[in-house]
Amino acid sequence: MALDGDQGTGTLSGLSPEEAKEFHSVFMTSFIGFTVIAIVAHVLVWMWRPWLPPVGGYSSLMENTQLALSQVLPFIG
């Protein structure tokens, strides 16, 4: 039993092979772009605050940050 507008292609999506290739191309480009953005975001967050804290805990990161700021602020202001 064929539906109205069905050309008998036998595909579930109803797309022609050319349309399916075009959709696949756009989908893969978008997926790869999203994946690259997600990887960059994860690396930046890891650089900001590692998911596994150092031996001294996150408090040692704060001490290093305060030390770095105290050395940089005189040059800024």
MOPAC internal coordinates of N, CA, C and O (Angstrom, degrees):
PM7 1SCF
backbone

  N    0.0000 0     0.00 0     0.00 0    0    0    0
  C    1.4508 1     0.00 0     0.00 0    1    0    0
  C    1.5252 1   108.66 1     0.00 0    2    1    0
  O    1.2310 1   119.92 1   -62.27 1    3    2    1
  N    1.3138 1   117.76 1   117.73 1    3    2    1
  C    1.4588 1   123.18 1  -178.14 1    5    3    2
  C    1.5166 1   110.02 1   -96.09 1    6    5    3
  O    1.2310 1   121.26 1   -40.19 1    7    6    5
  N    1.3319 1   115.20 1   139.81 1    7    6    5
  C    1.4544 1   120.74 1   175.67 1    9    7    6
  C    1.5222 1   109.59 1   -81.28 1   10    9    7
  O    1.2310 1   120.54 1   -19.77 1   11   10    9
  N    1.3116 1   116.57 1   160.23 1   11   10    9
  C    1.4681 1   120.17 1   176.86 1   13   11   10
  C    1.5239 1   109.26 1   -61.29 1   14   13   11
  O    1.2310 1   120.33 1   -47.33 1   15   14   13
  N    1.3064 1   116.97 1   132.67 1   15   14   13
  C    1.4531 1   121.34 1   179.18 1   17   15   14
  C    1.5165 1   113.20 1    85.97 1   18   17   15
  O    1.2310 1   119.06 1   177.78 1   19   18   17
  N    1.3106 1   119.39 1    -2.22 1   19   18   17
  C    1.4589 1   122.41 1   179.25 1   21   19   18
  C    1.5162 1   108.58 1   -82.66 1   22   21   19
  O    1.2310 1   120.15 1   -58.78 1   23   22   21
  N    1.3342 1   117.32 1   121.22 1   23   22   21
  C    1.4521 1   120.39 1  -179.87 1   25   23   22
  C    1.5240 1   111.97 1   -88.67 1   26   25   23
  O    1.2310 1   119.96 1  -171.78 1   27   26   25
  N    1.3135 1   117.68 1     8.22 1   27   26   25
  C    1.4513 1   120.05 1   179.76 1   29   27   26
  C    1.5111 1   113.64 1    75.67 1   30   29   27
  O    1.2310 1   120.39 1  -149.80 1   31   30   29
  N    1.3477 1   116.87 1    30.20 1   31   30   29
  C    1.4622 1   119.31 1  -179.70 1   33   31   30
  C    1.5163 1   111.26 1   -73.96 1   34   33   31
  O    1.2310 1   120.13 1   156.40 1   35   34   33
  N    1.3127 1   117.37 1   -23.60 1   35   34   33
  C    1.4521 1   120.72 1   178.60 1   37   35   34
  C    1.5172 1   114.24 1    80.57 1   38   37   35
  O    1.2310 1   119.28 1  -170.77 1   39   38   37
  N    1.3274 1   118.99 1     9.23 1   39   38   37
  C    1.4628 1   120.14 1   178.78 1   41   39   38
  C    1.5123 1   109.88 1   -93.79 1   42   41   39
  O    1.2310 1   121.09 1   -29.02 1   43   42   41
  N    1.2966 1   115.53 1   150.98 1   43   42   41
  C    1.4646 1   120.14 1   179.40 1   45   43   42
  C    1.5253 1   111.58 1   -72.16 1   46   45   43
  O    1.2310 1   120.34 1   146.99 1   47   46   45
  N    1.3374 1   116.95 1   -33.01 1   47   46   45
  C    1.4605 1   119.82 1  -177.52 1   49   47   46
  C    1.5205 1   112.82 1   -81.97 1   50   49   47
  O    1.2310 1   120.27 1   157.41 1   51   50   49
  N    1.3170 1   117.08 1   -22.59 1   51   50   49
  C    1.4524 1   120.11 1  -177.06 1   53   51   50
  C    1.5092 1   113.16 1    81.83 1   54   53   51
  O    1.2310 1   119.96 1  -174.23 1   55   54   53
  N    1.3493 1   117.67 1     5.77 1   55   54   53
  C    1.4582 1   121.38 1   179.07 1   57   55   54
  C    1.5260 1   109.94 1   -84.75 1   58   57   55
  O    1.2310 1   121.46 1   -31.52 1   59   58   57
  N    1.3168 1   114.81 1   148.48 1   59   58   57
  C    1.4610 1   118.74 1   172.84 1   61   59   58
  C    1.5305 1   107.94 1   -75.06 1   62   61   59
  O    1.2310 1   119.70 1   -17.07 1   63   62   61
  N    1.3177 1   118.18 1   162.93 1   63   62   61
  C    1.4709 1   119.49 1   178.91 1   65   63   62
  C    1.5358 1   112.93 1   -56.92 1   66   65   63
  O    1.2310 1   119.89 1   142.87 1   67   66   65
  N    1.3305 1   117.82 1   -37.13 1   67   66   65
  C    1.4652 1   120.42 1   178.74 1   69   67   66
  C    1.5283 1   110.84 1   -67.16 1   70   69   67
  O    1.2310 1   120.58 1   137.78 1   71   70   69
  N    1.3357 1   116.50 1   -42.22 1   71   70   69
  C    1.4653 1   120.35 1   178.00 1   73   71   70
  C    1.5190 1   110.94 1   -65.30 1   74   73   71
  O    1.2310 1   120.62 1   141.83 1   75   74   73
  N    1.3172 1   116.41 1   -38.17 1   75   74   73
  C    1.4608 1   120.01 1   179.09 1   77   75   74
  C    1.5248 1   110.72 1   -65.74 1   78   77   75
  O    1.2310 1   119.81 1   139.92 1   79   78   77
  N    1.3302 1   117.98 1   -40.08 1   79   78   77
  C    1.4652 1   121.09 1   178.06 1   81   79   78
  C    1.5268 1   110.63 1   -65.31 1   82   81   79
  O    1.2310 1   120.61 1   139.02 1   83   82   81
  N    1.3220 1   116.44 1   -40.98 1   83   82   81
  C    1.4637 1   120.06 1   178.69 1   85   83   82
  C    1.5349 1   110.39 1   -64.62 1   86   85   83
  O    1.2310 1   120.36 1   135.07 1   87   86   85
  N    1.3225 1   116.91 1   -44.93 1   87   86   85
  C    1.4593 1   120.31 1   178.48 1   89   87   86
  C    1.5304 1   110.08 1   -61.75 1   90   89   87
  O    1.2310 1   120.34 1   137.20 1   91   90   89
  N    1.3246 1   116.95 1   -42.80 1   91   90   89
  C    1.4678 1   120.99 1   179.77 1   93   91   90
  C    1.5225 1   110.44 1   -61.54 1   94   93   91
  O    1.2310 1   120.34 1   139.10 1   95   94   93
  N    1.3288 1   116.96 1   -40.90 1   95   94   93
  C    1.4574 1   120.84 1   179.59 1   97   95   94
  C    1.5253 1   111.29 1   -63.07 1   98   97   95
  O    1.2310 1   120.39 1   133.56 1   99   98   97
  N    1.3300 1   116.87 1   -46.44 1   99   98   97
  C    1.4669 1   120.72 1   179.43 1  101   99   98
  C    1.5288 1   110.13 1   -64.97 1  102  101   99
  O    1.2310 1   120.61 1   138.05 1  103  102  101
  N    1.3293 1   116.43 1   -41.95 1  103  102  101
  C    1.4648 1   120.18 1  -179.65 1  105  103  102
  C    1.5235 1   110.71 1   -62.56 1  106  105  103
  O    1.2310 1   119.97 1   133.21 1  107  106  105
  N    1.3221 1   117.66 1   -46.79 1  107  106  105
  C    1.4615 1   120.42 1  -177.59 1  109  107  106
  C    1.5256 1   111.42 1   -66.07 1  110  109  107
  O    1.2310 1   120.24 1   140.61 1  111  110  109
  N    1.3358 1   117.15 1   -39.39 1  111  110  109
  C    1.4603 1   119.93 1   177.27 1  113  111  110
  C    1.5285 1   110.78 1   -62.15 1  114  113  111
  O    1.2310 1   120.39 1   135.48 1  115  114  113
  N    1.3187 1   116.85 1   -44.52 1  115  114  113
  C    1.4655 1   120.79 1   178.74 1  117  115  114
  C    1.5220 1   111.31 1   -65.12 1  118  117  115
  O    1.2310 1   120.26 1   138.42 1  119  118  117
  N    1.3220 1   117.11 1   -41.58 1  119  118  117
  C    1.4606 1   121.06 1  -179.38 1  121  119  118
  C    1.5215 1   111.04 1   -64.53 1  122  121  119
  O    1.2310 1   120.22 1   135.91 1  123  122  121
  N    1.3267 1   117.19 1   -44.09 1  123  122  121
  C    1.4682 1   120.16 1   179.51 1  125  123  122
  C    1.5207 1   110.23 1   -65.80 1  126  125  123
  O    1.2310 1   119.99 1   138.80 1  127  126  125
  N    1.3277 1   117.63 1   -41.20 1  127  126  125
  C    1.4655 1   120.28 1   177.42 1  129  127  126
  C    1.5187 1   111.89 1   -61.29 1  130  129  127
  O    1.2310 1   120.36 1   135.19 1  131  130  129
  N    1.3276 1   116.91 1   -44.81 1  131  130  129
  C    1.4650 1   120.73 1   177.89 1  133  131  130
  C    1.5247 1   110.81 1   -61.60 1  134  133  131
  O    1.2310 1   120.51 1   137.07 1  135  134  133
  N    1.3323 1   116.63 1   -42.93 1  135  134  133
  C    1.4674 1   120.81 1  -179.15 1  137  135  134
  C    1.5237 1   110.91 1   -63.27 1  138  137  135
  O    1.2310 1   119.83 1   137.57 1  139  138  137
  N    1.3261 1   117.92 1   -42.43 1  139  138  137
  C    1.4700 1   121.20 1   178.94 1  141  139  138
  C    1.5288 1   110.26 1   -63.48 1  142  141  139
  O    1.2310 1   120.25 1   135.69 1  143  142  141
  N    1.3304 1   117.13 1   -44.31 1  143  142  141
  C    1.4710 1   120.08 1   178.61 1  145  143  142
  C    1.5265 1   110.53 1   -62.21 1  146  145  143
  O    1.2310 1   120.02 1   139.28 1  147  146  145
  N    1.3303 1   117.57 1   -40.72 1  147  146  145
  C    1.4655 1   120.99 1   179.27 1  149  147  146
  C    1.5244 1   111.14 1   -64.88 1  150  149  147
  O    1.2310 1   120.12 1   139.10 1  151  150  149
  N    1.3233 1   117.38 1   -40.90 1  151  150  149
  C    1.4717 1   120.12 1   179.20 1  153  151  150
  C    1.5204 1   110.50 1   -64.81 1  154  153  151
  O    1.2310 1   120.24 1   135.69 1  155  154  153
  N    1.3327 1   117.14 1   -44.31 1  155  154  153
  C    1.4662 1   120.40 1   178.49 1  157  155  154
  C    1.5232 1   110.18 1   -61.67 1  158  157  155
  O    1.2310 1   119.97 1   137.11 1  159  158  157
  N    1.3306 1   117.66 1   -42.89 1  159  158  157
  C    1.4688 1   120.75 1   179.05 1  161  159  158
  C    1.5226 1   110.80 1   -62.22 1  162  161  159
  O    1.2310 1   119.71 1   138.18 1  163  162  161
  N    1.3261 1   118.16 1   -41.82 1  163  162  161
  C    1.4588 1   120.39 1   179.52 1  165  163  162
  C    1.5310 1   111.52 1   -65.50 1  166  165  163
  O    1.2310 1   120.35 1   140.25 1  167  166  165
  N    1.3214 1   116.94 1   -39.75 1  167  166  165
  C    1.4714 1   119.80 1   178.31 1  169  167  166
  C    1.5227 1   110.11 1   -64.35 1  170  169  167
  O    1.2310 1   120.29 1   136.92 1  171  170  169
  N    1.3324 1   117.05 1   -43.08 1  171  170  169
  C    1.4664 1   119.62 1   179.78 1  173  171  170
  C    1.5273 1   111.45 1   -63.95 1  174  173  171
  O    1.2310 1   120.00 1   139.46 1  175  174  173
  N    1.3235 1   117.61 1   -40.54 1  175  174  173
  C    1.4658 1   120.31 1   178.02 1  177  175  174
  C    1.5234 1   109.96 1   -66.73 1  178  177  175
  O    1.2310 1   120.08 1   140.94 1  179  178  177
  N    1.3287 1   117.45 1   -39.06 1  179  178  177
  C    1.4732 1   120.51 1   178.15 1  181  179  178
  C    1.5242 1   110.15 1   -62.08 1  182  181  179
  O    1.2310 1   120.54 1   139.93 1  183  182  181
  N    1.3546 1   116.57 1   -40.07 1  183  182  181
  C    1.4635 1   119.38 1   179.24 1  185  183  182
  C    1.5266 1   110.82 1   -67.59 1  186  185  183
  O    1.2310 1   120.42 1   145.98 1  187  186  185
  N    1.3415 1   116.81 1   -34.02 1  187  186  185
  C    1.4575 1   120.66 1  -179.40 1  189  187  186
  C    1.5258 1   110.99 1   -73.20 1  190  189  187
  O    1.2310 1   120.59 1   131.82 1  191  190  189
  N    1.3253 1   116.48 1   -48.18 1  191  190  189
  C    1.4473 1   120.45 1  -179.44 1  193  191  190
  C    1.5308 1   108.68 1  -148.66 1  194  193  191
  O    1.2310 1   120.90 1   -76.76 1  195  194  193
  N    1.3287 1   115.89 1   103.24 1  195  194  193
  C    1.4765 1   118.89 1  -179.14 1  197  195  194
  C    1.5290 1   110.87 1   -58.99 1  198  197  195
  O    1.2310 1   121.48 1   -35.90 1  199  198  197
  N    1.3427 1   114.76 1   144.10 1  199  198  197
  C    1.4519 1   119.58 1  -179.58 1  201  199  198
  C    1.5243 1   111.55 1   -71.90 1  202  201  199
  O    1.2310 1   120.66 1   153.05 1  203  202  201
  N    1.3163 1   116.35 1   -26.95 1  203  202  201
  C    1.4612 1   120.81 1   175.78 1  205  203  202
  C    1.5222 1   106.89 1  -105.24 1  206  205  203
  O    1.2310 1   119.76 1   -66.27 1  207  206  205
  N    1.3175 1   118.06 1   113.73 1  207  206  205
  C    1.4658 1   119.96 1  -175.01 1  209  207  206
  C    1.5223 1   111.37 1   -67.68 1  210  209  207
  O    1.2310 1   120.16 1   -24.84 1  211  210  209
  N    1.3320 1   117.30 1   155.16 1  211  210  209
  C    1.4640 1   120.15 1   175.74 1  213  211  210
  C    1.5232 1   110.89 1   -67.33 1  214  213  211
  O    1.2310 1   120.71 1    -2.47 1  215  214  213
  N    1.3275 1   116.24 1   177.53 1  215  214  213
  C    1.4626 1   121.31 1  -175.30 1  217  215  214
  C    1.5252 1   111.54 1   -57.47 1  218  217  215
  O    1.2310 1   119.69 1   141.05 1  219  218  217
  N    1.3177 1   118.19 1   -38.95 1  219  218  217
  C    1.4558 1   121.63 1  -178.42 1  221  219  218
  C    1.5183 1   113.48 1   -82.08 1  222  221  219
  O    1.2310 1   119.68 1  -178.83 1  223  222  221
  N    1.3132 1   118.22 1     1.17 1  223  222  221
  C    1.4578 1   121.25 1  -177.70 1  225  223  222
  C    1.5164 1   110.92 1    84.46 1  226  225  223
  O    1.2310 1   121.02 1     0.72 1  227  226  225
  N    1.3183 1   115.65 1  -179.28 1  227  226  225
  C    1.4555 1   120.02 1  -178.73 1  229  227  226
  C    1.5247 1   112.32 1   -68.59 1  230  229  227
  O    1.2310 1   119.74 1   159.86 1  231  230  229
  N    1.3155 1   118.10 1   -20.14 1  231  230  229
  C    1.4652 1   119.80 1   179.37 1  233  231  230
  C    1.5248 1   110.67 1   -64.41 1  234  233  231
  O    1.2310 1   119.69 1   148.25 1  235  234  233
  N    1.3345 1   118.20 1   -31.75 1  235  234  233
  C    1.4570 1   120.08 1   177.91 1  237  235  234
  C    1.5277 1   110.67 1   -67.73 1  238  237  235
  O    1.2310 1   119.99 1   149.02 1  239  238  237
  N    1.3256 1   117.62 1   -30.98 1  239  238  237
  C    1.4598 1   120.13 1   175.66 1  241  239  238
  C    1.5148 1   110.47 1   -66.11 1  242  241  239
  O    1.2310 1   120.15 1   141.35 1  243  242  241
  N    1.3237 1   117.32 1   -38.65 1  243  242  241
  C    1.4592 1   121.68 1  -179.27 1  245  243  242
  C    1.5307 1   109.94 1   -66.18 1  246  245  243
  O    1.2310 1   120.12 1   139.72 1  247  246  245
  N    1.3134 1   117.38 1   -40.28 1  247  246  245
  C    1.4633 1   120.17 1   178.71 1  249  247  246
  C    1.5259 1   110.56 1   -62.74 1  250  249  247
  O    1.2310 1   120.35 1   137.73 1  251  250  249
  N    1.3385 1   116.93 1   -42.27 1  251  250  249
  C    1.4609 1   120.18 1   178.72 1  253  251  250
  C    1.5232 1   111.07 1   -65.62 1  254  253  251
  O    1.2310 1   120.14 1   143.20 1  255  254  253
  N    1.3147 1   117.33 1   -36.80 1  255  254  253
  C    1.4579 1   121.29 1   179.07 1  257  255  254
  C    1.5232 1   110.54 1   -66.55 1  258  257  255
  O    1.2310 1   120.31 1   136.40 1  259  258  257
  N    1.3279 1   117.01 1   -43.60 1  259  258  257
  C    1.4658 1   120.56 1   179.32 1  261  259  258
  C    1.5265 1   110.53 1   -64.35 1  262  261  259
  O    1.2310 1   120.45 1   141.60 1  263  262  261
  N    1.3256 1   116.75 1   -38.40 1  263  262  261
  C    1.4632 1   120.36 1   178.45 1  265  263  262
  C    1.5299 1   109.86 1   -64.88 1  266  265  263
  O    1.2310 1   120.01 1   135.97 1  267  266  265
  N    1.3166 1   117.59 1   -44.03 1  267  266  265
  C    1.4583 1   121.16 1  -179.84 1  269  267  266
  C    1.5273 1   110.33 1   -64.22 1  270  269  267
  O    1.2310 1   120.21 1   137.24 1  271  270  269
  N    1.3257 1   117.21 1   -42.76 1  271  270  269
  C    1.4603 1   120.35 1   178.98 1  273  271  270
  C    1.5182 1   112.36 1   -64.12 1  274  273  271
  O    1.2310 1   120.34 1   140.19 1  275  274  273
  N    1.3260 1   116.95 1   -39.81 1  275  274  273
  C    1.4633 1   119.29 1   179.66 1  277  275  274
  C    1.5148 1   111.60 1   -65.34 1  278  277  275
  O    1.2310 1   119.73 1   154.02 1  279  278  277
  N    1.3194 1   118.12 1   -25.98 1  279  278  277
  C    1.4612 1   120.39 1   178.49 1  281  279  278
  C    1.5277 1   112.08 1   -85.51 1  282  281  279
  O    1.2310 1   119.72 1   152.72 1  283  282  281
  N    1.3367 1   118.14 1   -27.28 1  283  282  281
  C    1.4682 1   121.71 1  -176.33 1  285  283  282
  C    1.5267 1   111.57 1   -89.86 1  286  285  283
  O    1.2310 1   119.48 1   144.49 1  287  286  285
  N    1.3323 1   118.60 1   -35.51 1  287  286  285
  C    1.4644 1   121.26 1  -174.69 1  289  287  286
  C    1.5228 1   114.47 1   -57.21 1  290  289  287
  O    1.2310 1   117.98 1   142.51 1  291  290  289
  N    1.3416 1   121.46 1   -37.49 1  291  290  289
  C    1.4730 1   118.69 1   178.41 1  293  291  290
  C    1.5287 1   113.08 1   -61.09 1  294  293  291
  O    1.2310 1   119.86 1   150.67 1  295  294  293
  N    1.3036 1   117.87 1   -29.33 1  295  294  293
  C    1.4677 1   120.45 1   179.46 1  297  295  294
  C    1.5216 1   111.96 1   -76.24 1  298  297  295
  O    1.2310 1   120.28 1   153.16 1  299  298  297
  N    1.3214 1   117.08 1   -26.84 1  299  298  297
  C    1.4586 1   121.51 1  -178.49 1  301  299  298
  C    1.5279 1   110.88 1   -81.02 1  302  301  299
  O    1.2310 1   120.69 1   133.67 1  303  302  301
  N    1.3173 1   116.28 1   -46.33 1  303  302  301
  C    1.4670 1   119.85 1  -173.25 1  305  303  302
  C    1.4472 1   111.98 1  -104.73 1  306  305  303
  O    1.2310 1   120.10 1   180.00 1  307  306  305

